[in-house]
Amino acid sequence: MELTISHLLYGLFTLLIIMTMIFRKGVVLLTLLGTFVIAWVYKGDIISGFTSIFNANLVAAQELFSIFLIITFMLALLHSGFYDWTWGGGGWIMENNFGFMFIHCSIDHCPISFGKI
């Protein structure tokens, strides 16, 4: 396999993005431009350059959706106040080991939950 102009453009844009990050500037426009130019040169069609930007965004969204979902649930749990009255603040549910007994008994000894019946 030989190196083509697309490989050289990829290396060039990678170095440009690293330099932009070193100078603490925004890299969004540079990455979009790099994606467009590399796809345009590789496919030889300007329309392929535009479609590659949209396809790259779709692939990134598919890969990152599960991470965003976990962060969303964690933030929702944090802002709901649930953490404050259970484990976090040593609140009323944890006094006299009530919280531990409740959680332990509901998970291990309830025959209806978790498919034990």
C-alpha positions in Angstrom: 0.0 0.0 0.0 1.4 3.4 -1.0 0.8 6.7 0.6 -1.6 8.9 -1.3 -2.4 12.6 -1.1 -5.2 11.7 1.3 -2.8 10.3 3.8 -0.6 13.4 3.6 -3.7 15.6 4.1 -4.7 13.5 7.1 -1.3 14.0 8.7 -1.3 17.7 7.9 -4.7 18.3 9.4 -3.8 16.2 12.5 -0.7 18.4 13.1 -2.8 21.5 12.5 -5.3 20.3 15.0 -2.6 19.5 17.6 -1.1 22.9 17.1 -4.5 24.6 17.4 -5.0 22.8 20.7 -1.6 23.8 22.0 -2.6 27.5 21.4 -5.9 26.8 23.2 -8.1 27.8 20.2 -11.2 26.2 18.9 -10.7 23.1 16.7 -14.3 22.6 15.5 -14.0 24.5 12.2 -10.6 23.0 11.5 -11.9 19.4 12.0 -14.9 20.1 9.8 -12.7 21.6 7.1 -10.2 18.6 7.4 -13.0 16.1 7.1 -14.4 17.9 4.0 -11.0 18.3 2.2 -9.8 14.8 2.9 -13.1 13.2 1.7 -13.2 15.5 -1.4 -9.6 14.6 -2.4 -10.2 10.9 -1.7 -13.4 10.5 -3.5 -12.8 13.2 -6.2 -16.2 14.7 -5.7 -17.2 17.8 -3.9 -20.6 16.3 -2.9 -18.7 13.5 -1.1 -16.9 16.1 0.9 -20.2 17.5 2.2 -21.8 14.1 2.8 -18.7 13.0 4.8 -19.3 15.8 7.3 -22.8 14.6 8.0 -21.8 10.9 8.0 -19.0 11.7 10.5 -21.4 13.5 12.8 -23.8 10.5 12.7 -21.1 8.1 13.5 -19.8 10.2 16.4 -23.4 10.6 17.7 -23.9 6.8 17.6 -20.6 6.1 19.4 -21.1 8.8 22.1 -24.8 8.4 22.8 -24.3 5.7 25.5 -21.8 8.0 27.3 -24.2 10.9 27.1 -27.0 8.8 28.4 -24.9 7.7 31.5 -23.9 11.3 32.2 -27.5 12.4 31.9 -28.7 9.8 34.3 -25.9 10.6 36.8 -26.7 14.3 36.7 -30.4 13.7 37.0 -29.7 11.5 40.1 -27.4 14.1 41.5 -29.9 16.9 41.1 -32.9 14.9 42.4 -31.6 14.9 45.9 -31.8 11.1 46.2 -28.1 10.9 47.0 -28.5 13.3 49.9 -30.9 11.3 51.9 -29.6 7.8 51.2 -25.9 7.2 51.1 -24.3 10.6 50.8 -25.1 12.6 53.8 -25.6 9.8 56.3 -29.2 10.8 56.4 -32.2 9.1 58.0 -32.1 5.9 55.9 -28.6 5.0 57.0 -29.2 5.6 60.7 -29.2 2.3 62.7 -28.2 0.4 59.6 -31.8 0.6 58.3 -30.6 1.5 54.8 -28.3 -1.5 54.6 -30.9 -3.8 55.9 -33.5 -2.5 53.5 -31.3 -2.7 50.4 -29.9 -6.1 51.4 -33.2 -7.7 52.2 -35.0 -6.3 49.2 -32.3 -7.7 46.8 -31.4 -11.0 48.4 -34.5 -12.2 50.3 -37.4 -11.0 48.3 -38.6 -14.0 46.3 -40.6 -12.0 43.8 -37.8 -9.7 42.7 -35.0 -10.7 40.4 -36.7 -13.8 39.0 -36.4 -16.1 42.1 -39.9 -17.3 41.6 
